[in-house]
């Protein structure tokens, strides 16, 4: 069994402490209000959520599978990169996940929001209806339809280390392209160089179409893609600049 590396161990401890806090304080609602990542146009958004949401989880199975993946892939990656580079990769992947997911939300939000303003609604009335999910008097059916199109983006919240871990998995795949991996519900060994890109492609398809393959329907698929792409770019840059060139490629 692979020995857990130091940074991975500390990250797991922080995630577990945050999860216990979620269960112990205000049935989790207070912790979510403080530390989950909200859409920047929502009044619930706070700047620190960009980091804190990476250490929050939505349930026991969510944190279990994320921490299992962090141990399984992260320890191997940290042993090669060292603690500082590993932590840089981990946090950067989380930030890349936020950037792509929030950018995707804005792609959905802005055209409809601007159309609502052009239709005569004020920014205050739009925010009121999006916050309360109650339509004010005088709003047309067309305007209601546009409000529905942006309601989920405006009220979206993100929690979890999945974006960070996807970046770590991308790094693992570049270091160990021929390592054989298996899904729990598909016990067929697949090489990492096929397995990890396949997961990323399925997440991208799910993010665009809304069709879920393996994850719950409320998964932030674009965050997975953003984390993986960020991890790949960082490792590609380090490889190009011959970081530890004799050790892993």
Protein Blocks (a to p, Z undefined) as FASTA:
>chain_A
ZZddfklmmmmmmmmmmmmmmmmngnhmmmmmmmmccdfkbmkbcfklmmmmmmgcfbfk
lmmmmmmmmmmmmmmmmmmnommlmmmmmmmmmmmmmmmmmmmmmmmmmmmmmmmmmnop
afklmmmmmmnopacehiafklmmmmmmmmmmmmgccedjklmmmmmmmmmmmmmmmbcc
ddfklccccdfklmmmmmmmmmmmmmmnopafkbcfkbcfklmmmmmmmmmmmmmmmmmn
opaklmmZZ
